[in-house]
Amino acid sequence: MPAGGFLLVWADGSGNAEEGLHAGFKLAKDGEWLMLLDRDDRGNAILDSVKFGEQMPDVSTGRVPDGAGVFRPMAGTPGKPNRP
C-alpha cells in the first residue's frame, strides 16, 4: 500500500468479501477495542487503537482528517478519504 493510500479490510465473519483483505473475525456489535499492531520481530508494538461502543447499521468509525483527527462515527467511504 503506498503512502497516503487506502486498504479495505473486511471484519464481518462471513468470509465473503468481494475486494480487499478479509479478517478471520468480526467486530462485537456491543463494542470493544481494535488495535493495529507492528510485526512480531518488532515486538508487536501498538501502532494505533480505538475503543468503540455499540455499533449501528451502516455507520462507520474513522478519523477526520485521515490519520490525525479523533475517531468519530461517520458514513463509510471505502477506498476514499474520510468525510465528516
C-alpha positions in Angstrom: 0.0 0.0 0.0 1.5 3.3 -1.0 1.9 6.2 1.4 -1.4 8.1 1.6 -3.2 5.0 0.2 -6.2 3.1 1.5 -6.7 -0.5 2.3 -10.1 -2.0 2.9 -10.2 -4.9 5.5 -13.5 -6.7 5.9 -14.1 -7.9 9.5 -17.6 -9.3 9.3 -17.0 -13.0 10.0 -18.7 -14.1 6.7 -15.6 -14.9 4.6 -17.3 -13.4 1.5 -15.5 -10.2 0.9 -15.5 -9.1 -2.7 -12.4 -6.9 -2.5 -9.7 -6.0 -0.1 -8.5 -8.3 2.7 -10.8 -10.4 4.8 -10.1 -10.7 8.6 -10.9 -14.1 10.2 -13.1 -12.3 12.9 -15.9 -9.9 13.2 -16.3 -6.9 15.5 -18.5 -7.1 18.5 -21.8 -5.2 18.0 -21.7 -4.1 21.6 -18.3 -2.5 21.2 -14.7 -3.5 22.0 -11.0 -2.4 21.5 -9.5 -2.7 18.0 -5.7 -2.4 17.7 -3.2 -2.2 14.8 0.0 -4.0 15.9 3.5 -3.9 14.5 5.3 -7.1 13.3 6.4 -9.9 15.6 10.1 -9.1 15.0 9.4 -5.6 16.2 7.7 -6.7 19.4 4.1 -6.3 18.4 4.0 -2.6 19.4 0.6 -1.0 19.3 0.7 1.4 16.3 -2.9 2.6 16.7 -6.0 1.7 18.6 -9.6 2.6 19.1 -12.2 1.7 21.7 -15.7 1.8 20.1 -19.1 1.4 21.6 -22.3 -0.2 20.3 -22.3 -0.5 16.5 -25.2 0.9 14.3 -26.0 -0.4 10.8 -24.3 1.5 8.0 -22.3 3.7 10.4 -18.5 3.7 10.2 -15.9 4.9 12.6 -12.9 6.9 11.3 -10.6 9.9 11.8 -11.1 13.3 10.3 -8.7 14.3 9.0 -7.5 10.9 8.0 -4.8 9.6 10.3 -4.7 12.6 12.6 -8.1 13.5 14.0 -10.1 11.8 16.7 -12.2 8.8 15.9 -15.9 9.5 15.3 -18.9 8.0 13.7 -19.5 8.8 10.0 -20.8 7.5 6.8 -18.5 4.8 5.3 -16.1 5.9 2.5 -14.4 2.6 1.4 -11.2 3.3 -0.5 -11.6 7.1 -0.2 -10.7 9.8 2.3 -12.9 10.0 5.4 -15.6 12.7 5.3 -17.3 14.4 8.3 
